[in-house]
């Protein structure tokens, strides 16, 4: 009777109660919380990178077409990248408020430097004789851009996209200051309460997302640019 009473009143003896860094009980008991955080993290990352790419492409094309535009475009995007993330979100706060849009807008601005520079470098690397040959075949400016220049610039553009995506995965966590940080919400709350398993699990998931995203984009780059493998071979 005494032993049974002791078992009922004794504190739980598991990795959660001991606050261990590696704890399977944390993962199993909070799987839905972790899943929701991962989904939000992916949504914020994908939205910011997609919008950033949509903005960066015309900026890079304009900088390539009109040389006078290259300096202002590269200068502005570089200045944006130097702004600390907390300051960036604070500057955008009056416009977007405490929302997921605030986080996405900040990440879009950060991605522009990486995307614009790499797309522009790829466009500049297209041989001039290739452009002349396409023009001789009757290619207009739009067709030349879509059918010749952009495909040849794709390796450099994909390299920038990979870096921008991995960077966005990392910077999403800063969105926890406004409640939209994906796994960053768990990391920050875990650090405030010194919840070891939560901090480590969320951090590892961030790393896994970044690695997986980079591998997926690397595979896409290989599939979209088969001629680069032939050149290396």
Phi and psi in degrees as a GROMACS rama.xvg file:
@    title "Ramachandran Plot"
@    xaxis  label "Phi"
@    yaxis  label "Psi"
@TYPE xy
-64.8434  -41.4841  UNK-2
-64.3722  -41.3151  UNK-3
-65.4979  -40.6195  UNK-4
-64.2606  -38.1021  UNK-5
-64.2223  -38.9782  UNK-6
-66.0474  -32.8428  UNK-7
-74.1347  -33.4817  UNK-8
-95.5532  -15.3331  UNK-9
-70.6311  144.606  UNK-10
-65.5673  150.978  UNK-11
-62.3329  141.356  UNK-12
-115.209  80.6246  UNK-13
-141.028  179.925  UNK-14
-66.1464  -28.0206  UNK-15
-68.1759  -45.2358  UNK-16
-65.2166  -33.3699  UNK-17
-84.6682  -4.58566  UNK-18
53.9375  56.6065  UNK-19
-88.5688  155.608  UNK-20
-67.4411  -46.5292  UNK-21
-100.961  115.253  UNK-22
-146.231  107.486  UNK-23
-66.4373  -29.3464  UNK-24
-63.4514  -34.4944  UNK-25
-64.733  -44.7075  UNK-26
-63.7637  -44.9288  UNK-27
-70.5487  -36.1638  UNK-28
-82.7362  -18.1348  UNK-29
-125.622  31.8966  UNK-30
-61.2071  -38.4342  UNK-31
-68.3803  -39.2709  UNK-32
-62.8424  -43.1001  UNK-33
-65.0366  -41.4117  UNK-34
-63.8331  -44.677  UNK-35
-61.11  -39.783  UNK-36
-66.8638  -40.6985  UNK-37
-63.7102  -43.9124  UNK-38
-61.2664  -45.7086  UNK-39
-63.0259  -39.648  UNK-40
-61.5785  -44.5641  UNK-41
-67.1268  -41.3001  UNK-42
-61.8451  -45.7183  UNK-43
-65.0394  -40.2202  UNK-44
-65.6192  -50.243  UNK-45
-63.4079  -41.6455  UNK-46
-63.8902  -45.4516  UNK-47
-67.3626  -40.8869  UNK-48
-69.7651  -40.8504  UNK-49
-63.6526  -46.0028  UNK-50
-66.9326  -40.1802  UNK-51
-60.3456  -40.754  UNK-52
-66.4205  -40.2188  UNK-53
-64.4949  -31.6126  UNK-54
-83.2239  -38.6075  UNK-55
-69.738  -35.8527  UNK-56
-60.1074  -53.5765  UNK-57
-64.4021  -32.1708  UNK-58
-63.7911  -43.2639  UNK-59
-67.144  -39.427  UNK-60
-64.1426  -41.9169  UNK-61
-63.8707  -41.7351  UNK-62
-65.6808  -31.7046  UNK-63
-75.8216  -38.4524  UNK-64
-75.3361  -42.5652  UNK-65
-116.045  107.775  UNK-66
-60.6485  -31.3657  UNK-67
-65.2095  -21.8761  UNK-68
-83.0145  -18.4277  UNK-69
-61.8679  -44.9841  UNK-70
-60.744  -53.5214  UNK-71
-60.5942  -41.3428  UNK-72
-64.1496  -49.5778  UNK-73
-67.4214  -38.0453  UNK-74
-64.4999  -44.7819  UNK-75
-65.1134  -46.0793  UNK-76
-66.1429  -32.56  UNK-77
-68.4174  -42.1894  UNK-78
-61.0139  -41.3573  UNK-79
-60.6892  -37.6354  UNK-80
-71.11  -22.3502  UNK-81
-82.9333  -11.7407  UNK-82
-72.7561  126.881  UNK-83
-57.9093  147.589  UNK-84
-60.4348  -40.8412  UNK-85
-64.2707  -39.8817  UNK-86
-67.2714  -38.0617  UNK-87
-61.4926  -47.7931  UNK-88
-64.6095  -36.0531  UNK-89
-65.7197  -39.1147  UNK-90
-67.7869  -32.1579  UNK-91
-86.7175  -12.9208  UNK-92
-57.5809  -43.9071  UNK-93
-62.5598  -24.6021  UNK-94
-85.2947  -46.3497  UNK-95
-106.935  -14.0824  UNK-96
68.8278  -171.315  UNK-97
-81.49  87.3232  UNK-98
-147.908  168.092  UNK-99
-65.8619  -29.276  UNK-100
-61.3077  -34.2061  UNK-101
-59.4452  -46.2472  UNK-102
-66.0811  -45.2077  UNK-103
-61.2544  -44.5346  UNK-104
-60.0259  -43.5516  UNK-105
-63.2012  -42.2871  UNK-106
-67.7473  -35.264  UNK-107
-60.7554  -46.2056  UNK-108
-62.8531  -38.4052  UNK-109
-67.2012  -34.4139  UNK-110
-74.0281  -20.3377  UNK-111
-61.964  -40.0977  UNK-112
-58.2833  -50.2789  UNK-113
-66.0253  -42.9357  UNK-114
-72.9679  -47.8726  UNK-115
-61.7977  -46.5534  UNK-116
-60.9799  -43.0784  UNK-117
-74.3105  -39.2745  UNK-118
-64.62  -43.2905  UNK-119
-63.3838  -41.0599  UNK-120
-62.2993  -39.6579  UNK-121
-65.5553  -41.6643  UNK-122
-65.4507  -39.3201  UNK-123
-69.1782  -24.2639  UNK-124
-81.165  -8.77692  UNK-125
-66.4205  124.47  UNK-126
-59.0832  139.313  UNK-127
-65.5359  -32.9725  UNK-128
-67.4497  -27.2346  UNK-129
-68.0629  -41.222  UNK-130
-63.4255  -44.144  UNK-131
-63.4398  -39.195  UNK-132
-63.9538  -41.0145  UNK-133
-65.6315  -40.0295  UNK-134
-64.6027  -37.5394  UNK-135
-64.7643  -24.2925  UNK-136
-87.6778  4.9282  UNK-137
94.725  11.3247  UNK-138
-72.2101  128.594  UNK-139
-82.9529  177.827  UNK-140
-58.0597  -43.8439  UNK-141
-68.7361  -47.3824  UNK-142
-63.9082  -38.4152  UNK-143
-60.5603  -43.5645  UNK-144
-65.0001  -48.097  UNK-145
-73.9823  -41.1426  UNK-146
-92.4929  -21.2521  UNK-147
-120.256  -59.2844  UNK-148
-68.408  -49.8669  UNK-149
-63.299  -44.0041  UNK-150
-59.244  -40.0565  UNK-151
-72.679  -25.0033  UNK-152
-85.591  -4.39893  UNK-153
-59.3934  -42.2773  UNK-154
-56.3775  -46.5906  UNK-155
-67.1882  -39.694  UNK-156
-64.2435  -41.2183  UNK-157
-66.7219  -34.3161  UNK-158
-62.6205  -43.1648  UNK-159
-66.0052  -37.8239  UNK-160
-64.7142  -38.7378  UNK-161
-63.5331  -45.4393  UNK-162
-64.9505  -43.2328  UNK-163
-63.7426  -37.58  UNK-164
-68.1303  -46.9687  UNK-165
-62.5088  -39.4964  UNK-166
-63.8963  -40.4496  UNK-167
-65.0222  -39.6009  UNK-168
-57.1238  -40.2564  UNK-169
-71.3119  -45.5497  UNK-170
-73.2522  -20.7372  UNK-171
-56.1444  -34.6629  UNK-172
-60.3643  -28.3648  UNK-173
-66.8819  -23.1554  UNK-174
-62.3659  -8.6867  UNK-175
-61.5321  -22.246  UNK-176
-67.1436  -21.0336  UNK-177
-113.828  10.1936  UNK-178
86.6222  7.18177  UNK-179
-129.583  70.107  UNK-180
-123.365  12.9589  UNK-181
58.6328  -125.514  UNK-182
-66.4971  -20.3563  UNK-183
-61.5381  -31.5001  UNK-184
-58.7639  -43.0654  UNK-185
-70.8099  -37.7532  UNK-186
-63.8985  -47.266  UNK-187
-68.3148  -42.8287  UNK-188
-67.3763  -35.7086  UNK-189
-67.151  -36.4547  UNK-190
-68.6608  -36.4692  UNK-191
-66.6403  -32.8618  UNK-192
-103.432  2.34995  UNK-193
53.8014  46.2107  UNK-194
-89.8433  95.1252  UNK-195
-60.8039  -48.5792  UNK-196
-61.3931  -37.9556  UNK-197
-67.7169  -44.0817  UNK-198
-61.7374  -48.0484  UNK-199
-68.5241  -44.4327  UNK-200
-62.4187  -46.7804  UNK-201
-65.405  -37.6433  UNK-202
-66.2528  -42.9766  UNK-203
-63.2066  -40.1112  UNK-204
-63.6682  -37.4583  UNK-205
-60.4371  -45.0569  UNK-206
-63.0238  -43.2178  UNK-207
-62.9857  -40.0842  UNK-208
-63.0816  -44.1013  UNK-209
-62.8374  -45.0912  UNK-210
-64.7882  -44.8132  UNK-211
-62.9165  -42.2564  UNK-212
-63.2369  -41.9097  UNK-213
-64.9325  -40.5517  UNK-214
-67.0469  -40.0976  UNK-215
-63.1677  -44.4931  UNK-216
-68.5685  -34.2957  UNK-217
-64.0348  -42.6102  UNK-218
-63.5889  -42.7309  UNK-219
-61.777  -39.6879  UNK-220
-62.7919  -41.9147  UNK-221
-65.1104  -38.1537  UNK-222
-71.3116  -35.2163  UNK-223
-83.4088  -18.5942  UNK-224
-127.591  64.2623  UNK-225
-64.1757  -24.8078  UNK-226
-67.5259  -23.9632  UNK-227
-69.3378  -32.3828  UNK-228
-69.7492  -36.0716  UNK-229
-66.0733  -37.2934  UNK-230
-66.8283  -42.5913  UNK-231
-65.8331  -37.1166  UNK-232
